[in-house]
Amino acid sequence: MIRIGVGFDVHRLVPGRPLILGGVRIPFDRGLEGDSDADVLTHAVLDALVGAAGLGDIGTHFGVGRPENMGVCSLLLLRQTVTLVRTHGYRPNNIDATVVAEAPRIGPHVPAMRASLAEVLEIAEDRVNVKGTTAKGLGALGTGEGIAAVAVASVRRLMRRSR
């Protein structure tokens, strides 16, 4: 059985923080604000995974303001999510994600993001798709105040052992 989930995240860009997307540090003059490393791409992916497995949302498992999540690498949260999904009988199958940012351009960093996410998800890189777009100057995203990401994930039921 295959199940599908959708995830979304958005964070404000602020000075003095590194910009991390898909576990990859991207050279830029600002980074994303948040308790963890604020990696919107990874957050959208893990939100989609818990949704596909019927396990709520990112806030249910990694809510805002929890001391254990302060400064944590979002890939660690994704690894915990993969374990959670597996304990409920599913495994990640594939990911399709879009990052919405006026700047920086993410195209040159997509191969590294795919590799980083695929490693943690324990799936082949060709099962992880990442693309970028802009908000065409509209709203807060369009003026470069933040970055958002949306992801779709599918999970497969783990094979049950026959008795």
C-alpha positions as CSV (number, residue, x, y, z in Angstrom):
1,M,0.0,0.0,0.0
2,I,1.2,3.5,-0.9
3,R,0.1,6.6,1.1
4,I,0.7,10.3,0.2
5,G,1.3,13.3,2.5
6,V,1.9,17.0,1.9
7,G,4.1,19.3,4.0
8,F,4.6,23.0,4.1
9,D,6.9,25.3,6.0
10,V,7.9,29.0,5.9
11,H,10.5,31.0,7.9
12,R,11.6,34.6,7.9
13,L,15.1,35.5,6.7
14,V,17.2,37.3,9.3
15,P,20.9,38.4,9.5
16,G,23.4,36.5,11.6
17,R,22.2,33.0,10.8
18,P,23.4,30.5,8.3
19,L,21.1,29.5,5.4
20,I,20.5,25.7,5.5
21,L,18.2,24.1,2.9
22,G,17.9,20.3,2.6
23,G,20.8,19.9,5.0
24,V,23.1,22.0,2.8
25,R,24.7,25.3,3.9
26,I,24.1,27.9,1.1
27,P,26.2,31.0,0.9
28,F,23.9,34.0,1.6
29,D,23.9,37.2,3.7
30,R,20.9,35.9,5.8
31,G,19.6,32.7,7.2
32,L,16.2,31.4,8.4
33,E,14.9,32.2,11.8
34,G,13.7,29.4,14.0
35,D,14.4,27.2,17.1
36,S,16.3,24.6,15.0
37,D,18.5,25.4,12.0
38,A,15.1,26.4,10.4
39,D,15.7,24.3,7.3
40,V,12.3,24.9,5.6
41,L,12.9,22.2,3.0
42,T,13.7,19.5,5.5
43,H,10.8,20.6,7.6
44,A,8.4,20.4,4.7
45,V,9.7,16.9,3.9
46,L,9.3,15.6,7.4
47,D,5.8,17.2,7.7
48,A,4.8,15.3,4.5
49,L,6.2,12.1,5.8
50,V,4.3,12.2,9.1
51,G,1.2,13.2,7.1
52,A,1.6,10.2,4.8
53,A,1.9,7.9,7.7
54,G,-1.2,9.4,9.4
55,L,0.9,10.7,12.4
56,G,-0.2,14.3,12.6
57,D,2.1,17.2,11.7
58,I,5.6,18.6,12.5
59,G,4.3,20.5,15.5
60,T,2.9,17.3,17.1
61,H,6.4,15.8,17.2
62,F,8.8,18.8,17.2
63,G,6.8,21.8,18.4
64,V,8.0,25.3,18.8
65,G,9.9,26.2,22.0
66,R,11.0,22.8,23.0
67,P,14.5,23.1,24.6
68,E,15.7,19.8,23.0
69,N,15.2,21.3,19.5
70,M,17.1,24.6,20.0
71,G,19.8,24.8,17.4
72,V,19.3,21.2,16.3
73,C,20.1,20.1,12.8
74,S,16.9,19.4,10.9
75,L,18.4,16.3,9.3
76,L,18.5,14.8,12.8
77,L,14.7,15.6,13.1
78,L,14.2,14.0,9.7
79,R,16.2,10.9,10.9
80,Q,13.9,10.7,13.9
81,T,10.9,11.0,11.6
82,V,12.0,8.2,9.4
83,T,12.4,6.0,12.5
84,L,8.9,7.0,13.7
85,V,7.4,6.3,10.3
86,R,9.1,2.9,10.3
87,T,7.8,2.0,13.7
88,H,4.3,2.6,12.4
89,G,4.9,0.2,9.5
90,Y,5.9,2.4,6.6
91,R,9.1,3.4,4.8
92,P,9.7,6.5,2.7
93,N,9.2,5.9,-1.0
94,N,9.8,9.2,-2.8
95,I,9.8,13.0,-2.3
96,D,8.9,15.9,-4.6
97,A,9.6,19.3,-3.1
98,T,9.6,23.0,-4.2
99,V,11.5,25.8,-2.5
100,V,10.0,29.3,-2.9
101,A,12.7,32.0,-2.7
102,E,13.5,35.2,-4.5
103,A,17.1,34.7,-3.5
104,P,19.4,32.9,-3.5
105,R,19.1,30.7,-6.5
106,I,19.0,27.1,-5.3
107,G,19.7,25.4,-8.7
108,P,23.4,25.0,-8.1
109,H,22.7,23.4,-4.7
110,V,20.0,20.9,-5.7
111,P,22.3,17.9,-6.3
112,A,23.7,18.3,-2.8
113,M,20.3,18.7,-1.3
114,R,19.0,15.6,-3.0
115,A,22.0,13.6,-1.9
116,S,21.6,14.8,1.7
117,L,17.9,14.1,2.0
118,A,18.2,10.7,0.2
119,E,20.9,9.6,2.6
120,V,18.7,10.3,5.7
121,L,15.6,8.9,4.1
122,E,17.5,5.8,3.1
123,I,16.2,5.9,-0.5
124,A,17.9,6.4,-3.9
125,E,18.7,10.0,-4.9
126,D,16.5,9.5,-8.0
127,R,13.5,9.2,-5.6
128,V,14.1,12.7,-4.2
129,N,13.2,15.7,-6.4
130,V,13.9,19.3,-5.4
131,K,13.2,22.3,-7.4
132,G,13.1,26.1,-6.9
133,T,10.8,28.9,-7.9
134,T,10.1,32.5,-7.0
135,A,7.0,34.3,-5.8
136,K,7.3,36.7,-8.7
137,G,7.6,39.7,-6.4
138,L,4.3,39.0,-4.7
139,G,3.8,39.2,-0.9
140,A,6.5,38.7,1.8
141,L,8.1,35.8,-0.1
142,G,8.2,37.9,-3.2
143,T,10.0,40.8,-1.4
144,G,12.6,38.4,-0.1
145,E,11.5,38.5,3.5
146,G,11.4,34.7,3.8
147,I,11.7,31.3,2.2
148,A,8.9,28.6,2.0
149,A,8.9,25.0,0.9
150,V,6.2,22.5,0.0
151,A,6.8,18.8,-0.2
152,V,4.8,15.7,-1.2
153,A,6.0,12.4,0.2
154,S,4.8,8.9,-0.5
155,V,5.4,6.0,1.9
156,R,5.1,2.3,1.4
157,R,3.8,-0.3,3.8
158,L,6.7,-2.4,5.2
159,M,6.5,-6.1,4.2
160,R,4.9,-8.1,7.0
161,R,6.6,-11.4,7.9
162,S,4.4,-14.4,7.5
163,R,4.0,-16.7,10.5
